[in-house]
Amino acid sequence: MTIRKHPLVRRGHPRNAGFTLIEILLVIVIILLLASALVVFVLPQQEGAEKNTTRLLLSQMGTALDTYRLNLGRYPTEQEGGLNALVTKPSFENPRLGEKWQGPYIKPGTRLEDPWGHKIRYEIVDRSAEENKAGSPYKLYSVGPDGQADTEDDIRLIPEGDKAEDATTTTDQ
């Protein structure tokens, strides 16, 4: 009887197990290429997501401001705390006015900041001027990623009535 040796089984000393320097460098290069591709494709998506989040936050605050006006008959003033009047009950000189406050109008814990850490800006528009008769009674906006007001990257809330009048304005301005 003859014993055949299996061709895959080698006799003798096995080669030292491990990776060569070239194999390790090749793996590192592949990982770096994948990481750079991830950075190129993910970062623009993150910026778009931050802008969309800001638009949603402004829309939510606009709805809360309108609800506040329905309950109290006017929008919150700077003396009442501005946007903070949507979260915490301001102190009113007239107690009957204080009874009408039905807040909080936005979910407690909601930060009044955009994703870049800048406070959301809220300004009541002076309706006595002729050019401001039509349009929104307030301005609600974020200064955007650069933190500078009145620049190209500002994100503004445009109320529904104003969208029909000024269809050329975008929310990215």
C-alpha positions in Angstrom: 0.0 0.0 0.0 1.4 3.4 -1.1 0.7 6.5 0.9 0.1 9.5 -1.3 1.0 12.9 0.0 -1.7 15.5 -0.5 -0.4 18.2 -2.9 -1.6 21.1 -0.7 0.2 19.9 2.4 3.8 21.0 2.5 6.5 19.3 4.4 9.3 21.2 5.9 9.5 24.5 7.6 6.4 26.7 7.1 7.0 30.3 5.9 6.8 32.9 8.7 3.3 34.1 9.0 2.6 37.9 8.8 2.4 40.8 6.3 5.2 42.4 4.4 5.8 46.1 4.5 4.4 46.6 1.0 1.2 44.9 2.0 0.8 47.1 5.0 1.5 50.2 3.0 -1.0 49.1 0.4 -3.8 48.7 3.0 -3.0 52.1 4.5 -3.2 53.8 1.0 -6.6 52.1 0.4 -7.9 53.3 3.7 -6.8 56.8 3.1 -8.4 56.8 -0.4 -11.7 55.6 1.1 -11.5 58.3 3.9 -10.9 61.1 1.4 -13.8 60.0 -0.7 -16.0 60.0 2.4 -14.9 63.5 3.2 -15.6 64.8 -0.3 -19.1 63.3 -0.4 -20.3 63.7 3.2 -19.3 67.3 4.1 -21.5 69.0 1.4 -24.4 66.8 2.6 -23.9 68.0 6.1 -24.0 71.7 5.1 -27.3 71.1 3.3 -28.7 69.3 6.3 -27.8 72.1 8.6 -29.5 74.6 6.3 -32.6 72.4 6.1 -32.6 72.1 9.9 -32.5 75.9 10.2 -35.4 76.3 7.8 -37.5 73.9 9.8 -36.6 75.6 13.1 -37.5 79.0 11.6 -40.8 77.6 10.3 -41.6 76.1 13.8 -40.8 79.4 15.4 -42.9 81.3 12.9 -45.9 79.1 13.7 -45.3 79.6 17.5 -45.1 83.4 17.0 -48.4 83.3 15.1 -50.0 81.2 17.9 -48.7 83.6 20.5 -50.3 86.5 18.5 -53.6 84.6 18.3 -53.7 84.2 22.1 -52.4 87.6 23.2 -53.4 89.8 20.2 -49.8 90.8 19.4 -46.3 89.4 18.8 -43.9 89.3 21.7 -41.8 92.4 22.2 -38.2 92.8 23.1 -39.3 93.9 26.6 -41.1 90.6 27.0 -38.0 88.7 26.0 -38.5 88.3 22.3 -38.3 84.7 21.3 -37.9 83.6 24.9 -41.5 84.7 25.5 -42.4 81.6 23.4 -40.8 79.3 26.0 -41.2 81.1 29.4 -44.2 83.2 30.5 -43.2 86.9 30.5 -44.3 89.2 33.3 -47.2 91.3 32.1 -48.3 94.6 33.6 -51.9 93.7 32.8 -52.8 90.4 34.7 -55.6 89.7 32.2 -53.1 89.7 29.4 -51.0 87.2 31.5 -53.9 84.9 31.7 -54.1 84.7 27.9 -50.6 83.3 27.7 -51.1 79.6 26.8 -47.4 78.6 26.4 -44.9 77.2 26.0 -45.4 77.7 22.3 -42.4 75.7 21.3 -41.2 72.5 22.8 -39.3 73.0 26.0 -35.6 72.4 25.5 -35.7 73.7 22.0 -32.6 75.8 21.5 -33.2 79.2 20.0 -29.9 78.9 18.0 -29.1 77.7 14.6 -26.8 74.6 14.0 -23.8 76.9 13.9 -24.4 78.2 17.4 -25.7 81.7 16.5 -28.9 83.0 18.1 -32.0 83.1 15.9 -32.7 86.8 15.1 -36.3 88.1 15.6 -37.3 91.7 14.9 -40.7 93.3 14.9 -41.2 95.4 11.7 -42.4 98.9 12.1 -45.7 98.8 10.2 -46.2 102.6 10.3 -43.8 103.1 7.4 -45.6 103.1 4.0 -43.3 100.4 2.4 -44.0 98.0 5.3 -47.8 98.2 5.3 -48.1 94.9 3.4 -45.9 91.9 4.4 -44.9 90.2 7.5 -45.1 92.0 10.8 -41.7 90.5 11.9 -38.4 89.3 10.6 -37.2 85.9 11.6 -33.8 84.7 10.3 -30.5 83.0 10.9 -27.2 84.7 10.1 -26.0 81.4 8.6 -22.6 79.6 8.8 -20.5 82.8 8.6 -22.2 84.5 11.6 -22.5 87.8 9.7 -25.9 89.5 9.2 -27.1 90.6 5.8 -24.8 88.3 3.8 -25.5 85.8 1.1 -25.7 82.8 3.4 -28.4 84.2 5.7 -31.5 82.0 6.0 -34.8 83.8 6.4 -38.3 82.8 7.1 -40.6 84.0 4.4 -44.3 83.8 5.5 -46.7 82.2 3.1 -48.4 85.4 2.1 -45.1 87.0 1.2 -44.0 84.1 -1.0 -46.8 84.8 -3.5 -45.9 88.5 -3.7 -42.1 88.0 -4.0 -41.5 84.8 -5.9 -37.9 85.8 -6.7 -36.7 85.7 -3.1 -35.2 82.4 -1.9 -34.8 81.3 1.7 -31.0 81.0 1.2 -30.5 84.7 1.0 
